[in-house]
Amino acid sequence: MERILLCSLNILALAILLGLFFDIKFRHFHNSRKLKNVVVHCAIFSFAELAYNLTYGKAELIPFQHLANIVYYIELVAVPCSWLFFVTGGIVTKIEPLTFSRVLFIYLPILIVGIACGISPFTGFVYSIDNSGIFRNGPFAEYVSFVSVVFYLAAVTRSLVLASRERDPDLWVTYYIINAFCAIPMLCAALQLYTGVGGVLSAGEAVAVFYVCTRIKNHQISLDPLTGLNNRSQLNYYVRQRSSVGICAFNNSWIVMADIDKFKKINDTFGHLEGDFALASIGRILKDAATRFDCFASRYGGDEFVIIIDGDEKRVRSLCDYVEKNVVRSEYGSRYKLTLSMGIARIPDFSQDDIETLMHQADKNMYSVKQSKSLLQV
Protein backbone atom coordinates (compact mmCIF):
# COMPACT_ATOMS: atom_id res chain seq x y z
CA MET A 1 0.00 0.00 0.00
CA GLU A 2 2.83 2.37 0.90
CA ARG A 3 4.57 1.74 -2.44
CA ILE A 4 1.33 2.45 -4.29
CA LEU A 5 1.04 5.80 -2.49
CA LEU A 6 4.65 6.71 -3.30
CA CYS A 7 4.25 5.77 -6.96
CA SER A 8 1.03 7.82 -7.09
CA LEU A 9 2.90 10.89 -5.84
CA ASN A 10 5.58 10.40 -8.49
CA ILE A 11 3.02 9.91 -11.26
CA LEU A 12 1.14 13.03 -10.13
CA ALA A 13 4.38 15.02 -10.18
CA LEU A 14 5.22 13.73 -13.68
CA ALA A 15 1.74 14.65 -14.95
CA ILE A 16 2.08 18.22 -13.62
CA LEU A 17 5.57 18.61 -15.07
CA LEU A 18 4.54 17.21 -18.46
CA GLY A 19 1.72 19.74 -18.66
CA LEU A 20 4.09 22.55 -17.70
CA PHE A 21 6.63 21.48 -20.32
CA PHE A 22 4.12 21.77 -23.18
CA ASP A 23 2.69 24.98 -21.74
CA ILE A 24 6.14 26.57 -21.78
CA LYS A 25 6.91 25.09 -25.21
CA PHE A 26 3.85 26.54 -26.92
CA ARG A 27 3.60 29.82 -25.02
CA HIS A 28 6.07 32.71 -25.01
CA PHE A 29 8.07 32.83 -21.77
CA HIS A 30 11.14 34.96 -21.30
CA ASN A 31 14.16 32.69 -20.86
CA SER A 32 11.91 29.74 -21.70
CA ARG A 33 14.80 27.40 -22.57
CA LYS A 34 16.22 27.58 -19.05
CA LEU A 35 12.74 27.32 -17.56
CA LYS A 36 12.16 24.14 -19.59
CA ASN A 37 15.48 22.83 -18.24
CA VAL A 38 14.14 23.22 -14.70
CA VAL A 39 10.98 21.29 -15.60
CA VAL A 40 12.93 18.56 -17.42
CA HIS A 41 15.33 18.02 -14.51
CA CYS A 42 12.40 17.85 -12.07
CA ALA A 43 10.70 15.30 -14.34
CA ILE A 44 13.85 13.15 -14.56
CA PHE A 45 14.15 13.29 -10.77
CA SER A 46 10.51 12.16 -10.34
CA PHE A 47 10.91 9.41 -12.94
CA ALA A 48 14.07 8.10 -11.24
CA GLU A 49 12.27 7.99 -7.90
CA LEU A 50 9.29 6.24 -9.52
CA ALA A 51 11.61 3.65 -11.09
CA TYR A 52 13.27 3.08 -7.71
CA ASN A 53 9.90 2.63 -5.95
CA LEU A 54 8.76 0.13 -8.59
CA THR A 55 11.93 -1.97 -8.30
CA TYR A 56 12.56 -1.68 -4.54
CA GLY A 57 13.20 -4.98 -2.78
CA LYS A 58 13.30 -7.03 -5.99
CA ALA A 59 16.65 -8.81 -6.22
CA GLU A 60 16.24 -9.60 -9.91
CA LEU A 61 15.90 -5.84 -10.68
CA ILE A 62 18.96 -4.63 -8.74
CA PRO A 63 20.71 -3.26 -11.91
CA PHE A 64 17.66 -1.03 -12.52
CA GLN A 65 17.76 0.10 -8.89
CA HIS A 66 21.39 1.11 -9.30
CA LEU A 67 20.59 3.12 -12.42
CA ALA A 68 17.58 4.77 -10.76
CA ASN A 69 19.62 5.76 -7.70
CA ILE A 70 22.52 7.17 -9.74
CA VAL A 71 20.11 9.36 -11.69
CA TYR A 72 18.20 10.27 -8.50
CA TYR A 73 21.27 11.58 -6.67
CA ILE A 74 22.62 13.47 -9.69
CA GLU A 75 19.24 15.14 -10.22
CA LEU A 76 19.03 15.94 -6.52
CA VAL A 77 21.82 18.43 -7.25
CA ALA A 78 20.94 19.23 -10.89
CA VAL A 79 17.41 20.47 -10.08
CA PRO A 80 18.48 23.38 -7.83
CA CYS A 81 21.43 24.02 -10.17
CA SER A 82 19.07 24.42 -13.15
CA TRP A 83 16.94 26.78 -11.08
CA LEU A 84 20.02 28.85 -10.24
CA PHE A 85 20.80 29.17 -13.96
CA PHE A 86 17.22 30.24 -14.66
CA VAL A 87 17.25 32.89 -11.93
CA THR A 88 20.63 34.14 -13.16
CA GLY A 89 19.27 34.41 -16.70
CA GLY A 90 16.47 36.64 -15.49
CA ILE A 91 12.86 35.91 -14.61
CA VAL A 92 11.19 38.26 -17.09
CA THR A 93 14.06 40.57 -18.01
CA LYS A 94 17.50 39.86 -19.41
CA ILE A 95 20.39 39.56 -16.95
CA GLU A 96 24.09 39.32 -17.78
CA PRO A 97 25.19 35.66 -18.09
CA LEU A 98 27.40 33.86 -15.60
CA THR A 99 31.15 34.09 -16.09
CA PHE A 100 33.17 30.99 -17.02
CA SER A 101 34.70 30.74 -13.55
CA ARG A 102 31.27 30.79 -11.90
CA VAL A 103 29.93 28.19 -14.31
CA LEU A 104 32.94 25.97 -13.50
CA PHE A 105 32.32 26.50 -9.79
CA ILE A 106 28.71 25.37 -10.29
CA TYR A 107 29.45 22.36 -12.49
CA LEU A 108 32.38 21.06 -10.42
CA PRO A 109 30.20 19.84 -7.50
CA ILE A 110 27.84 18.15 -9.98
CA LEU A 111 30.81 16.40 -11.60
CA ILE A 112 32.02 15.19 -8.19
CA VAL A 113 28.52 13.93 -7.33
CA GLY A 114 28.25 12.18 -10.71
CA ILE A 115 31.57 10.37 -10.24
CA ALA A 116 30.71 9.40 -6.65
CA CYS A 117 27.32 8.03 -7.74
CA GLY A 118 28.86 6.18 -10.69
CA ILE A 119 31.21 4.20 -8.47
CA SER A 120 28.66 3.64 -5.67
CA PRO A 121 27.41 0.28 -7.05
CA PHE A 122 30.93 -1.01 -6.40
CA THR A 123 32.00 1.04 -3.36
CA GLY A 124 28.78 2.00 -1.55
CA PHE A 125 30.13 5.54 -1.46
CA VAL A 126 26.77 7.34 -1.86
CA TYR A 127 24.41 4.38 -1.44
CA SER A 128 24.44 0.58 -1.35
CA ILE A 129 21.94 -2.13 -2.29
CA ASP A 130 22.24 -5.61 -0.76
CA ASN A 131 21.50 -8.88 -2.50
CA SER A 132 17.84 -8.75 -1.51
CA GLY A 133 17.36 -5.33 -3.13
CA ILE A 134 17.27 -3.30 0.11
CA PHE A 135 18.67 0.25 -0.14
CA ARG A 136 21.00 1.99 2.37
CA ASN A 137 22.59 5.46 2.34
CA GLY A 138 26.38 5.65 2.11
CA PRO A 139 28.80 8.04 3.86
CA PHE A 140 28.83 10.46 0.89
CA ALA A 141 25.02 10.84 0.77
CA GLU A 142 25.10 13.74 3.24
CA TYR A 143 27.53 15.62 0.99
CA VAL A 144 25.08 15.32 -1.92
CA SER A 145 22.27 16.70 0.23
CA PHE A 146 24.55 19.52 1.39
CA VAL A 147 25.43 20.50 -2.20
CA SER A 148 21.73 20.50 -3.09
CA VAL A 149 20.90 22.86 -0.22
CA VAL A 150 23.79 25.16 -1.17
CA PHE A 151 22.44 25.47 -4.72
CA TYR A 152 18.95 26.23 -3.41
CA LEU A 153 20.35 28.91 -1.10
CA ALA A 154 22.44 30.33 -3.96
CA ALA A 155 19.30 30.63 -6.11
CA VAL A 156 17.49 32.40 -3.25
CA THR A 157 20.41 34.77 -2.70
CA ARG A 158 20.69 35.53 -6.42
CA SER A 159 16.99 36.33 -6.77
CA LEU A 160 17.11 38.57 -3.69
CA VAL A 161 20.05 40.47 -5.18
CA LEU A 162 18.20 40.91 -8.48
CA ALA A 163 15.07 42.02 -6.62
CA SER A 164 17.05 44.68 -4.76
CA ARG A 165 18.13 46.15 -8.13
CA GLU A 166 14.65 46.07 -9.67
CA ARG A 167 12.65 49.31 -9.70
CA ASP A 168 9.44 47.80 -11.08
CA PRO A 169 7.34 47.00 -7.94
CA ASP A 170 5.44 44.13 -9.57
CA LEU A 171 8.61 42.52 -10.86
CA TRP A 172 10.24 43.09 -7.47
CA VAL A 173 7.45 41.03 -5.88
CA THR A 174 7.84 38.36 -8.58
CA TYR A 175 11.50 37.85 -7.72
CA TYR A 176 10.58 37.24 -4.11
CA ILE A 177 7.75 34.89 -4.94
CA ILE A 178 9.95 32.63 -7.09
CA ASN A 179 11.86 31.81 -3.91
CA ALA A 180 8.87 29.62 -3.08
CA PHE A 181 10.45 27.09 -5.44
CA CYS A 182 13.40 26.83 -3.09
CA ALA A 183 11.38 26.96 0.11
CA ILE A 184 8.83 24.27 -0.79
CA PRO A 185 11.32 21.57 -1.90
CA MET A 186 13.51 22.17 1.15
CA LEU A 187 10.49 21.81 3.45
CA CYS A 188 9.41 18.68 1.58
CA ALA A 189 12.93 17.26 1.82
CA ALA A 190 12.91 17.83 5.58
CA LEU A 191 9.47 16.19 5.81
CA GLN A 192 10.62 13.22 3.72
CA LEU A 193 13.73 12.82 5.87
CA TYR A 194 11.71 13.04 9.11
CA THR A 195 8.86 10.71 8.09
CA GLY A 196 10.81 8.40 5.79
CA VAL A 197 8.02 8.71 3.20
CA GLY A 198 9.45 8.92 -0.33
CA GLY A 199 7.85 10.86 -3.15
CA VAL A 200 7.20 13.94 -1.03
CA LEU A 201 10.19 15.82 -2.44
CA SER A 202 9.32 15.17 -6.11
CA ALA A 203 5.70 16.21 -5.50
CA GLY A 204 6.92 19.34 -3.71
CA GLU A 205 9.18 20.26 -6.61
CA ALA A 206 6.35 19.82 -9.11
CA VAL A 207 3.97 21.97 -7.08
CA ALA A 208 6.62 24.65 -6.59
CA VAL A 209 7.51 24.83 -10.30
CA PHE A 210 3.80 24.93 -11.20
CA TYR A 211 3.26 27.82 -8.78
CA VAL A 212 6.25 29.79 -10.04
CA CYS A 213 5.38 29.23 -13.73
CA THR A 214 1.81 30.35 -13.06
CA ARG A 215 3.08 33.49 -11.36
CA ILE A 216 5.44 34.33 -14.21
CA LYS A 217 2.74 33.62 -16.82
CA ASN A 218 0.21 35.84 -15.04
CA HIS A 219 2.81 38.59 -14.86
CA GLN A 220 3.57 38.35 -18.57
CA ILE A 221 -0.11 38.14 -19.59
CA SER A 222 -0.75 41.51 -17.94
CA LEU A 223 2.13 43.19 -19.80
CA ASP A 224 2.46 44.57 -23.30
CA PRO A 225 5.29 42.43 -24.76
CA LEU A 226 6.92 45.27 -26.72
CA THR A 227 7.02 48.09 -24.14
CA GLY A 228 6.89 46.11 -20.88
CA LEU A 229 4.05 48.36 -19.68
CA ASN A 230 0.66 47.19 -18.47
CA ASN A 231 -1.58 46.31 -21.41
CA ARG A 232 -5.11 47.60 -22.09
CA SER A 233 -6.71 44.61 -20.41
CA GLN A 234 -4.74 45.35 -17.24
CA LEU A 235 -5.79 49.02 -17.48
CA ASN A 236 -9.46 47.99 -17.54
CA TYR A 237 -8.86 45.64 -14.59
CA TYR A 238 -7.11 48.41 -12.63
CA VAL A 239 -10.01 50.81 -13.22
CA ARG A 240 -12.60 48.18 -12.26
CA GLN A 241 -10.74 47.31 -9.06
CA ARG A 242 -10.43 50.93 -7.97
CA SER A 243 -13.95 51.97 -8.93
CA SER A 244 -15.41 48.99 -7.03
CA VAL A 245 -14.08 50.47 -3.79
CA GLY A 246 -16.49 53.40 -3.91
CA ILE A 247 -17.16 56.78 -5.44
CA CYS A 248 -14.06 58.28 -3.75
CA ALA A 249 -11.70 55.73 -5.28
CA PHE A 250 -10.40 58.25 -7.82
CA ASN A 251 -10.75 61.35 -5.69
CA ASN A 252 -8.06 63.83 -6.78
CA SER A 253 -6.83 61.56 -9.59
CA TRP A 254 -5.86 62.37 -13.16
CA ILE A 255 -5.68 60.63 -16.53
CA VAL A 256 -2.73 61.44 -18.78
CA MET A 257 -2.95 60.45 -22.46
CA ALA A 258 0.26 60.50 -24.50
CA ASP A 259 1.28 59.53 -28.00
CA ILE A 260 4.39 59.79 -30.18
CA ASP A 261 4.45 62.72 -32.57
CA LYS A 262 4.55 61.78 -36.25
CA PHE A 263 4.84 58.10 -35.42
CA LYS A 264 3.43 57.02 -38.79
CA LYS A 265 6.11 59.05 -40.55
CA ILE A 266 8.80 57.27 -38.50
CA ASN A 267 7.42 53.90 -39.60
CA ASP A 268 7.08 54.96 -43.24
CA THR A 269 10.56 56.53 -43.42
CA PHE A 270 12.70 54.21 -41.32
CA GLY A 271 10.63 51.01 -41.14
CA HIS A 272 8.51 49.30 -38.53
CA LEU A 273 11.50 47.92 -36.62
CA GLU A 274 12.59 51.50 -35.91
CA GLY A 275 9.03 52.26 -34.83
CA ASP A 276 9.10 49.29 -32.44
CA PHE A 277 12.40 50.55 -31.03
CA ALA A 278 10.83 53.97 -30.40
CA LEU A 279 7.84 52.38 -28.64
CA ALA A 280 10.09 50.21 -26.47
CA SER A 281 12.19 53.25 -25.55
CA ILE A 282 9.10 55.24 -24.53
CA GLY A 283 7.96 52.21 -22.54
CA ARG A 284 11.18 52.17 -20.51
CA ILE A 285 10.83 55.89 -19.73
CA LEU A 286 7.18 55.52 -18.67
CA LYS A 287 8.00 52.51 -16.47
CA ASP A 288 10.67 54.56 -14.74
CA ALA A 289 8.24 57.46 -14.31
CA ALA A 290 5.53 55.17 -12.94
CA THR A 291 7.93 53.88 -10.29
CA ARG A 292 9.23 57.35 -9.44
CA PHE A 293 5.78 58.96 -9.16
CA ASP A 294 3.97 55.87 -7.82
CA CYS A 295 1.36 55.80 -10.58
CA PHE A 296 -0.16 53.38 -13.11
CA ALA A 297 1.14 53.38 -16.70
CA SER A 298 -0.09 51.31 -19.63
CA ARG A 299 0.02 51.08 -23.39
CA TYR A 300 -3.44 51.95 -24.65
CA GLY A 301 -2.90 50.87 -28.26
CA GLY A 302 -0.64 51.72 -31.18
CA ASP A 303 1.54 54.62 -30.10
CA GLU A 304 -0.88 55.81 -27.37
CA PHE A 305 -0.18 55.48 -23.66
CA VAL A 306 -2.28 56.09 -20.54
CA ILE A 307 -1.11 57.12 -17.07
CA ILE A 308 -3.36 57.34 -14.02
CA ILE A 309 -1.84 59.38 -11.20
CA ASP A 310 -3.10 60.64 -7.81
CA GLY A 311 -2.33 64.10 -6.46
CA ASP A 312 -2.76 67.75 -7.34
CA GLU A 313 -2.23 69.35 -10.74
CA LYS A 314 1.30 70.40 -9.83
CA ARG A 315 2.28 66.76 -9.32
CA VAL A 316 0.74 65.80 -12.67
CA ARG A 317 2.66 68.59 -14.42
CA SER A 318 5.86 67.40 -12.75
CA LEU A 319 5.23 63.89 -14.10
CA CYS A 320 4.66 65.21 -17.64
CA ASP A 321 7.78 67.39 -17.47
CA TYR A 322 9.85 64.45 -16.23
CA VAL A 323 8.66 62.20 -19.07
CA GLU A 324 9.16 64.85 -21.77
CA LYS A 325 12.66 65.74 -20.57
CA ASN A 326 13.74 62.10 -20.50
CA VAL A 327 12.37 61.53 -23.99
CA VAL A 328 14.30 64.52 -25.30
CA ARG A 329 17.51 63.45 -23.53
CA SER A 330 17.34 59.91 -24.87
CA GLU A 331 19.67 58.90 -27.67
CA TYR A 332 17.85 58.04 -30.90
CA GLY A 333 20.52 59.08 -33.39
CA SER A 334 20.49 62.15 -35.59
CA ARG A 335 17.96 60.91 -38.15
CA TYR A 336 14.91 62.23 -36.32
CA LYS A 337 13.80 63.83 -33.08
CA LEU A 338 11.43 61.81 -30.92
CA THR A 339 8.81 63.76 -28.95
CA LEU A 340 5.56 63.09 -27.10
CA SER A 341 2.30 65.00 -26.90
CA MET A 342 0.50 64.66 -23.56
CA GLY A 343 -3.01 65.66 -22.51
CA ILE A 344 -4.47 65.51 -19.01
CA ALA A 345 -7.98 65.31 -17.55
CA ARG A 346 -9.00 65.34 -13.91
CA ILE A 347 -11.03 62.35 -12.73
CA PRO A 348 -14.05 63.47 -10.69
CA ASP A 349 -16.27 61.07 -8.73
CA PHE A 350 -17.53 58.76 -11.45
CA SER A 351 -19.02 55.41 -12.24
CA GLN A 352 -17.01 52.76 -14.04
CA ASP A 353 -18.83 53.50 -17.31
CA ASP A 354 -17.50 57.08 -17.33
CA ILE A 355 -13.87 56.08 -17.81
CA GLU A 356 -14.11 56.09 -21.61
CA THR A 357 -15.58 59.60 -21.52
CA LEU A 358 -12.68 60.80 -19.37
CA MET A 359 -10.13 59.17 -21.68
CA HIS A 360 -11.82 60.82 -24.63
CA GLN A 361 -11.44 64.19 -22.89
CA ALA A 362 -7.74 63.53 -22.16
CA ASP A 363 -7.33 62.43 -25.77
CA LYS A 364 -8.86 65.70 -27.04
CA ASN A 365 -6.53 67.67 -24.77
CA MET A 366 -3.57 65.67 -26.08
CA TYR A 367 -4.41 66.52 -29.69
CA SER A 368 -4.77 70.17 -28.76
CA VAL A 369 -1.22 70.03 -27.42
CA LYS A 370 -0.08 68.20 -30.57
CA GLN A 371 -1.54 70.88 -32.86
CA SER A 372 0.11 73.68 -30.92
CA LYS A 373 3.58 72.08 -31.03
CA SER A 374 6.09 72.37 -33.82
CA LEU A 375 6.03 69.49 -36.29
CA LEU A 376 8.46 66.60 -35.88
CA GLN A 377 11.52 67.01 -38.07
CA VAL A 378 12.44 63.86 -39.98
C-alpha positions in Angstrom: 0.0 0.0 0.0 2.8 2.4 0.9 4.6 1.7 -2.4 1.3 2.5 -4.3 1.0 5.8 -2.5 4.6 6.7 -3.3 4.2 5.8 -7.0 1.0 7.8 -7.1 2.9 10.9 -5.8 5.6 10.4 -8.5 3.0 9.9 -11.3 1.1 13.0 -10.1 4.4 15.0 -10.2 5.2 13.7 -13.7 1.7 14.6 -15.0 2.1 18.2 -13.6 5.6 18.6 -15.1 4.5 17.2 -18.5 1.7 19.7 -18.7 4.1 22.6 -17.7 6.6 21.5 -20.3 4.1 21.8 -23.2 2.7 25.0 -21.7 6.1 26.6 -21.8 6.9 25.1 -25.2 3.8 26.5 -26.9 3.6 29.8 -25.0 6.1 32.7 -25.0 8.1 32.8 -21.8 11.1 35.0 -21.3 14.2 32.7 -20.9 11.9 29.7 -21.7 14.8 27.4 -22.6 16.2 27.6 -19.1 12.7 27.3 -17.6 12.2 24.1 -19.6 15.5 22.8 -18.2 14.1 23.2 -14.7 11.0 21.3 -15.6 12.9 18.6 -17.4 15.3 18.0 -14.5 12.4 17.8 -12.1 10.7 15.3 -14.3 13.9 13.1 -14.6 14.2 13.3 -10.8 10.5 12.2 -10.3 10.9 9.4 -12.9 14.1 8.1 -11.2 12.3 8.0 -7.9 9.3 6.2 -9.5 11.6 3.6 -11.1 13.3 3.1 -7.7 9.9 2.6 -6.0 8.8 0.1 -8.6 11.9 -2.0 -8.3 12.6 -1.7 -4.5 13.2 -5.0 -2.8 13.3 -7.0 -6.0 16.7 -8.8 -6.2 16.2 -9.6 -9.9 15.9 -5.8 -10.7 19.0 -4.6 -8.7 20.7 -3.3 -11.9 17.7 -1.0 -12.5 17.8 0.1 -8.9 21.4 1.1 -9.3 20.6 3.1 -12.4 17.6 4.8 -10.8 19.6 5.8 -7.7 22.5 7.2 -9.7 20.1 9.4 -11.7 18.2 10.3 -8.5 21.3 11.6 -6.7 22.6 13.5 -9.7 19.2 15.1 -10.2 19.0 15.9 -6.5 21.8 18.4 -7.3 20.9 19.2 -10.9 17.4 20.5 -10.1 18.5 23.4 -7.8 21.4 24.0 -10.2 19.1 24.4 -13.1 16.9 26.8 -11.1 20.0 28.8 -10.2 20.8 29.2 -14.0 17.2 30.2 -14.7 17.2 32.9 -11.9 20.6 34.1 -13.2 19.3 34.4 -16.7 16.5 36.6 -15.5 12.9 35.9 -14.6 11.2 38.3 -17.1 14.1 40.6 -18.0 17.5 39.9 -19.4 20.4 39.6 -17.0 24.1 39.3 -17.8 25.2 35.7 -18.1 27.4 33.9 -15.6 31.2 34.1 -16.1 33.2 31.0 -17.0 34.7 30.7 -13.5 31.3 30.8 -11.9 29.9 28.2 -14.3 32.9 26.0 -13.5 32.3 26.5 -9.8 28.7 25.4 -10.3 29.4 22.4 -12.5 32.4 21.1 -10.4 30.2 19.8 -7.5 27.8 18.1 -10.0 30.8 16.4 -11.6 32.0 15.2 -8.2 28.5 13.9 -7.3 28.3 12.2 -10.7 31.6 10.4 -10.2 30.7 9.4 -6.7 27.3 8.0 -7.7 28.9 6.2 -10.7 31.2 4.2 -8.5 28.7 3.6 -5.7 27.4 0.3 -7.1 30.9 -1.0 -6.4 32.0 1.0 -3.4 28.8 2.0 -1.6 30.1 5.5 -1.5 26.8 7.3 -1.9 24.4 4.4 -1.4 24.4 0.6 -1.3 21.9 -2.1 -2.3 22.2 -5.6 -0.8 21.5 -8.9 -2.5 17.8 -8.8 -1.5 17.4 -5.3 -3.1 17.3 -3.3 0.1 18.7 0.2 -0.1 21.0 2.0 2.4 22.6 5.5 2.3 26.4 5.6 2.1 28.8 8.0 3.9 28.8 10.5 0.9 25.0 10.8 0.8 25.1 13.7 3.2 27.5 15.6 1.0 25.1 15.3 -1.9 22.3 16.7 0.2 24.6 19.5 1.4 25.4 20.5 -2.2 21.7 20.5 -3.1 20.9 22.9 -0.2 23.8 25.2 -1.2 22.4 25.5 -4.7 18.9 26.2 -3.4 20.3 28.9 -1.1 22.4 30.3 -4.0 19.3 30.6 -6.1 17.5 32.4 -3.3 20.4 34.8 -2.7 20.7 35.5 -6.4 17.0 36.3 -6.8 17.1 38.6 -3.7 20.1 40.5 -5.2 18.2 40.9 -8.5 15.1 42.0 -6.6 17.0 44.7 -4.8 18.1 46.1 -8.1 14.7 46.1 -9.7 12.6 49.3 -9.7 9.4 47.8 -11.1 7.3 47.0 -7.9 5.4 44.1 -9.6 8.6 42.5 -10.9 10.2 43.1 -7.5 7.5 41.0 -5.9 7.8 38.4 -8.6 11.5 37.8 -7.7 10.6 37.2 -4.1 7.7 34.9 -4.9 9.9 32.6 -7.1 11.9 31.8 -3.9 8.9 29.6 -3.1 10.5 27.1 -5.4 13.4 26.8 -3.1 11.4 27.0 0.1 8.8 24.3 -0.8 11.3 21.6 -1.9 13.5 22.2 1.1 10.5 21.8 3.5 9.4 18.7 1.6 12.9 17.3 1.8 12.9 17.8 5.6 9.5 16.2 5.8 10.6 13.2 3.7 13.7 12.8 5.9 11.7 13.0 9.1 8.9 10.7 8.1 10.8 8.4 5.8 8.0 8.7 3.2 9.4 8.9 -0.3 7.8 10.9 -3.2 7.2 13.9 -1.0 10.2 15.8 -2.4 9.3 15.2 -6.1 5.7 16.2 -5.5 6.9 19.3 -3.7 9.2 20.3 -6.6 6.4 19.8 -9.1 4.0 22.0 -7.1 6.6 24.7 -6.6 7.5 24.8 -10.3 3.8 24.9 -11.2 3.3 27.8 -8.8 6.3 29.8 -10.0 5.4 29.2 -13.7 1.8 30.3 -13.1 3.1 33.5 -11.4 5.4 34.3 -14.2 2.7 33.6 -16.8 0.2 35.8 -15.0 2.8 38.6 -14.9 3.6 38.4 -18.6 -0.1 38.1 -19.6 -0.8 41.5 -17.9 2.1 43.2 -19.8 2.5 44.6 -23.3 5.3 42.4 -24.8 6.9 45.3 -26.7 7.0 48.1 -24.1 6.9 46.1 -20.9 4.0 48.4 -19.7 0.7 47.2 -18.5 -1.6 46.3 -21.4 -5.1 47.6 -22.1 -6.7 44.6 -20.4 -4.7 45.3 -17.2 -5.8 49.0 -17.5 -9.5 48.0 -17.5 -8.9 45.6 -14.6 -7.1 48.4 -12.6 -10.0 50.8 -13.2 -12.6 48.2 -12.3 -10.7 47.3 -9.1 -10.4 50.9 -8.0 -13.9 52.0 -8.9 -15.4 49.0 -7.0 -14.1 50.5 -3.8 -16.5 53.4 -3.9 -17.2 56.8 -5.4 -14.1 58.3 -3.7 -11.7 55.7 -5.3 -10.4 58.2 -7.8 -10.7 61.3 -5.7 -8.1 63.8 -6.8 -6.8 61.6 -9.6 -5.9 62.4 -13.2 -5.7 60.6 -16.5 -2.7 61.4 -18.8 -2.9 60.4 -22.5 0.3 60.5 -24.5 1.3 59.5 -28.0 4.4 59.8 -30.2 4.5 62.7 -32.6 4.5 61.8 -36.3 4.8 58.1 -35.4 3.4 57.0 -38.8 6.1 59.1 -40.6 8.8 57.3 -38.5 7.4 53.9 -39.6 7.1 55.0 -43.2 10.6 56.5 -43.4 12.7 54.2 -41.3 10.6 51.0 -41.1 8.5 49.3 -38.5 11.5 47.9 -36.6 12.6 51.5 -35.9 9.0 52.3 -34.8 9.1 49.3 -32.4 12.4 50.6 -31.0 10.8 54.0 -30.4 7.8 52.4 -28.6 10.1 50.2 -26.5 12.2 53.3 -25.6 9.1 55.2 -24.5 8.0 52.2 -22.5 11.2 52.2 -20.5 10.8 55.9 -19.7 7.2 55.5 -18.7 8.0 52.5 -16.5 10.7 54.6 -14.7 8.2 57.5 -14.3 5.5 55.2 -12.9 7.9 53.9 -10.3 9.2 57.3 -9.4 5.8 59.0 -9.2 4.0 55.9 -7.8 1.4 55.8 -10.6 -0.2 53.4 -13.1 1.1 53.4 -16.7 -0.1 51.3 -19.6 0.0 51.1 -23.4 -3.4 52.0 -24.7 -2.9 50.9 -28.3 -0.6 51.7 -31.2 1.5 54.6 -30.1 -0.9 55.8 -27.4 -0.2 55.5 -23.7 -2.3 56.1 -20.5 -1.1 57.1 -17.1 -3.4 57.3 -14.0 -1.8 59.4 -11.2 -3.1 60.6 -7.8 -2.3 64.1 -6.5 -2.8 67.7 -7.3 -2.2 69.4 -10.7 1.3 70.4 -9.8 2.3 66.8 -9.3 0.7 65.8 -12.7 2.7 68.6 -14.4 5.9 67.4 -12.7 5.2 63.9 -14.1 4.7 65.2 -17.6 7.8 67.4 -17.5 9.9 64.5 -16.2 8.7 62.2 -19.1 9.2 64.8 -21.8 12.7 65.7 -20.6 13.7 62.1 -20.5 12.4 61.5 -24.0 14.3 64.5 -25.3 17.5 63.5 -23.5 17.3 59.9 -24.9 19.7 58.9 -27.7 17.9 58.0 -30.9 20.5 59.1 -33.4 20.5 62.1 -35.6 18.0 60.9 -38.1 14.9 62.2 -36.3 13.8 63.8 -33.1 11.4 61.8 -30.9 8.8 63.8 -29.0 5.6 63.1 -27.1 2.3 65.0 -26.9 0.5 64.7 -23.6 -3.0 65.7 -22.5 -4.5 65.5 -19.0 -8.0 65.3 -17.6 -9.0 65.3 -13.9 -11.0 62.3 -12.7 -14.1 63.5 -10.7 -16.3 61.1 -8.7 -17.5 58.8 -11.5 -19.0 55.4 -12.2 -17.0 52.8 -14.0 -18.8 53.5 -17.3 -17.5 57.1 -17.3 -13.9 56.1 -17.8 -14.1 56.1 -21.6 -15.6 59.6 -21.5 -12.7 60.8 -19.4 -10.1 59.2 -21.7 -11.8 60.8 -24.6 -11.4 64.2 -22.9 -7.7 63.5 -22.2 -7.3 62.4 -25.8 -8.9 65.7 -27.0 -6.5 67.7 -24.8 -3.6 65.7 -26.1 -4.4 66.5 -29.7 -4.8 70.2 -28.8 -1.2 70.0 -27.4 -0.1 68.2 -30.6 -1.5 70.9 -32.9 0.1 73.7 -30.9 3.6 72.1 -31.0 6.1 72.4 -33.8 6.0 69.5 -36.3 8.5 66.6 -35.9 11.5 67.0 -38.1 12.4 63.9 -40.0 
